[in-house]
Amino acid sequence: MRKPFVAGNWKMNMNSQTGVALAQGVAEGAADLAGGSVTVAVIPPFVYLPPVGQAVGSSGVAVGAQDVYFEEKGAFTGEISPAMLKDVGCTYVLCGHSERRHVLGESDELVNKKLLAALGGGLLPILCVGELLEERDASQTEQVVERQIRAGLAGVDAEKMATVTIAYEPVWAIGTGRTATREQAQEVHAFIRKLLAEMYSETLAAEIRIQYGGSVKPGNAKELMSEPDVDGCLVGGASLKVDDFVQIIKAAV
């Protein structure tokens, strides 16, 4: 049985004071679930990772990073290595979030290099995949998702794959107020699981957690996560409000 995984991606929001207050509120509100029946993570901007980590403490709420670089150290101004993230208490890291792909121009190959570096550095990657609106309208959803998954997981063996989470986030549903229906989400999640079975094994594919991301709110979280292949949510805007995020966490059980 896959344990639901709910993660809150704060993106470029909050400051040190509001970030700590948010993290503390989530830790308190999800105290009975986090680390137990639900895996919970908050993913703040780099500069707030240490205070947020201290704020969640031993609550069971994990901390993740929004990005990582693929080199261990060196003259890479502005970049953050896996070891640096581990050093400040990170457990998870996003790889290939749609905004990094489509706003900042990251390629499938770069996403793969970052994911391999994260695995090599002892972090647990969340590989984000998903199609643009024009790609969905052109019936290319499966083609795009398969390309991103095969490229993103290149060189990842079964042992390492067991530590990876996949997040399906249709780009047309991120920050737009539009959400994939439960049926649309399940259809793509089932496709991803079938693809993973082909790439690895049915046994491993049955163990991998696949989150849904894209305008997740308290009002739609439960129905989305009630689908058999939707194992949690990667939450954006709603993760910036304690009550909303805690409601989504509780909807996972």
N, C-alpha and C positions, 0 to 999 in steps of 0.2 A: 504494500500500500504506500503510495507516494505521499509524503507529508506536504501540505500546501505551503507555498512560499510567496510571501507578500513583501515587496520591496518598494520603498519610496525614493524616487529620484528627484532631488530638490532642484536640479539644474542650476542656473545662475541666479539663485534667490537666497534670501535671508542674510542676516549679519551675525556677529558672534553672540549677541545677547538673545536675539529671537531664535537663532538656531539651537542654542543650548536649551531654551525654554521648550521648543518644539520636541527636541529629543527626550527631555525629561518627561514631558507630557505623554509621549508615545510609550516610553518605558513603563510609566505608571499605569496607563490605560490598558496596555496589553500584557500586564504582569502575569496574568493567569494563563496566557497562551504562548507568549514568545519563548522560543527555545524548547517548548513542549509539543503541543499539538500543531503549532504553526511556526514555520521559520519566518522571522521578521528581520528586515534590514532597513536602515536608513542610509541614504547615499548623498551626503552633502558636498558642497564645493571643496576642493583640496584644502583651502586655507582654514576651514572649520573642522577638519577631521579630528585633530587632537582634542579640542574642547567637547565636541560631540561624543567622541569615544568615552571621555571621562563622564559625561552626563548620563550615558546609558549604563555605564559601569558593568556590573554583573547581572543586569536585568534579564539577560537572554536575548536582547535586541542586538543584532550584529551591525557592523559598520562597513560600508562599501565605498569605493571610489568611482567617479564618473568616467575615468579614462586612465590609461597607463601608457608609458613608452616602452619600446621593445629592447632598449639597450640597458645594461646593468649600471653604467655610469659613464661620465665623459662630458665632452663639450657640446651639450645639447640644451641650450638656453631655454628655460621655460618648461622643460619636460620633467616628468616624475617617474622614477623607476619602480619596478615591483618591490624591491627591497625597501625603498623609502616608504611605500604604502604599508608594507608589513610592519615596519618600524613604528608607525603611528597607530597601529591597531586594526588595520583593515583586514577583513576576511574576504569580501567579494569585490569584484571590479566589473564594470560594464565594458563590453567590447563591441564596437560597431553600432552604437546607438544611432538611430536614423538622423539625428541632427548633426552628428559627426560625419555621417556619410553624405548627407544631402546639403548641409549648410557649409561644412568645413572640407568637403571633398575627399573624405577617406575612401580608399579603394578596398575591394575585398581582400586583396593581397596584404595591405597594411593592417587591416583588421586581424587577419590570420597571424601576422607577426606579433601583434600585441597579445593575442590570445595565447600563443605559444610561450611568450615571455611571462605572462601572468601565471600560467601553469608551472613553468620552470621556477618561478619565484615563490611558489606555495600559495598563490591566491586562487580563489574559486571564481572563474569567469562566468558572466552572464552574456551569452552571445545573442545580440539583438538582430532580428531579421524582419523584413516586411516590405510591401510593395507600395509604390506611389499610386495616386488615384488613377492616372492615365494608364498605368500598368494593369490595375484591376479592371478598368473599363475595357481594356484590350484582351481580357481573359488570360493575362500573363502571370497571375498571382503565383501559381505553383512553380512556374519556370523561374521566376525571380527568387522565390524563397529557396528553391533547390540549389540554385547557383550560389547564393549567399551562404548556405549551410555547407555545401561541399567545399567551397573555397575557404570559408572561415575555419573549418575543422581539418583542413589539410595537415597531415603529419601528426594528428592526435590519435593515439592508440586507444584501445578499449579501456585500459586501466585509467588513463587520464580523462577519457570521455565521461566516466562515471562521476566526475567532480564538476562537470559543466552543466549549467542551466541554459535552456533556450528561452528567449523571450520573443514571441511573435507580436510585433507592433505595426499594424497597417498604418503607413505614414499618413494616409488621408483621415485617420481618426485621432491623430495626436494634436491636442490643443485646439481642435476645431469644433468640439461639442458633438461631433458625429462619433458614434461607436459602432463597431461591428456588432451585428446581432449575435446572440448566443449560437445560432446555427452557423453563421459565417465563421465565427471563431473556432467552433468545434471542427468544422470542415478542414480548416487549415492546420489546426493542431493535430488532427488525425493523419493528415498528409505528412506532416513533419515526423510523427512517430513511425509511420510506415517507412519513410525515407531512412530514418536512423536504424530501423531494423535491417534494411538492405545494406547499409554502410557498415554496421557492426553486427548486431544479433537481435532477435526478438526479445530475448531476456533483458539485454541492456536497454533497449528502446523502451521497455515497459517500466524501467526504473528512472529514466531521465525526466526531470520536471520541466514542463513547458508552461511558461507564464504568458498571460495576455496583457498587452499594454496598449492604451489608446483611449483617452477620455473615460477612464474608470472612475466611478463615483459610488457613494454608498447606495444609491438607488439602483445601480445595475450590477454591482459586484457579485451579489449572491447568485443571480441567475447565470452570469458568465461562468462562475466557478462551480456551478452545479453540473456543467458538461463534463463527460467522462475523461476527456483529454486536456482539460484546462486545469492546471495544477497551481494556480495562484495568479497574482497580478503584479505587473510593474507599473506603479502609480506615479503620475506626474503631479499636476496641480492639486489634486485632492490630498496629496501627502504633505502639503504645506499647512494643513489645518489639523490639529490634534484630533478633534472629534470625528472629522470625516475619515481620517486615516485609520483610527481605531475601529470605527464601524466597518471599514473594509476588511481589516484583520479579523474581526469577529465573524464576518460573513464567510470566511474561509472554512469554518468548522460546522 
